[in-house]
Amino acid sequence: MRAPKFWTNSTPSAKTYAALLSPLGTVYARIVRLRQARAHPFRANARILCVGNLTVGGSGKTPVAIALGRFLTARGAKIAFLTRGYGGRLRGPVQVNAARHSAADVGDESLLLVSHGVTIVARNRAAGARLADSLGIDVVIMDDGYQNFQITKDLSLVVVDAETGFGNGQCLPAGPLRELAASGLARADALVLVGEGRPDLPPYDGPILSARLVPNAPETVRGRNVYAFAGIGRPEKFFAMLHGIGAHVVGALAFADHHNFTSLELSALKNAALKRGALLVTTEKDYMRLDARARNAVHPVPVHAAFDDDAALAPLLGRLLQTADIVTR
């Protein structure tokens, strides 16, 4: 799904579309509140760190989750990532094995996460947390799941795209919100603004951290002609990043988030790049969804989340380390 433009535009037509759909948005928000009210969350032995957001689309949750995993691991915590495995067929709970599982099994994000630590896919997050407990995990990092109330969370960070914020401030399908901003922010221990900009957000008294998505090896594309494609929440962010690091983007194609590329589409992309004498590049998430045989001549451009002030994380994550009894080991 590509986010409709009326979610972020303020034109008269955009406001009209949102107004027509606002009753459905009200129903959506009520359903989320009802799920929360009726929940009986499971209390895991491990501490639970949720990295979520209030909107649909790509805000940078997975790179932020990985960065937090590195921070905790460096301080002695045994971590595991817990994800729904969106786009995969396995319901779980299952521990991801990169040698055995494909994106069709566990989703693309799971394959990114498993290269940084134990990763569990579970549609039922409580079942996933039980599996983590059986593995002796200290801290479970939930990649997404902020609106999932099956499990008690010890620390919740809401990731926000610094450019688009919460869009028009309405719930699906009238806007990009998964729940009303006020109720979502009330549960947040901190916000993480990813990217450039300072969006217009509702009042929030907690810590606000800043992070950027930084290419791991920009020199591999700097100064080169590239033909780019992406099927993520906001493909234009990827294309802008390529421009920003000095790549010459001679063509760019955007697909729906989590798009499964056909052999015909990949053949067309490779031919387009070849005709232009360009390197065919994509995001690491998109690369993970490609069949191993189809990855030939496709070059991923991995990124990582870099916090502007690592020291600001210490008070927040220190709470997890203390309650998990890691500091005193």
Protein Blocks (a to p, Z undefined) as FASTA:
>chain_A
ZZdfklmmccfklmmmmmmmmmmmmmmmmmmmmmmmmpccdddfbdcdddddfbecjehl
mmmmmmmmmmmmmnopacddddehioiabebjadddfklpcfklnojklmmmmmnoccdd
dfblmlmmmmmmmnopabdcdeehilpckbccfbdcddddfklmnmnopacfkbmbfbdf
klmmmmpgbdcdededjddddddfbdcdddddddfblmlmgopacddddddfblmlmmmm
mmmnopacfbdcdddehiacdfklmmmmmmmmmmnopacdddfklmmmpcfklmgopacd
ddddddfblmlmmmmmmmmmmmnommmZZ
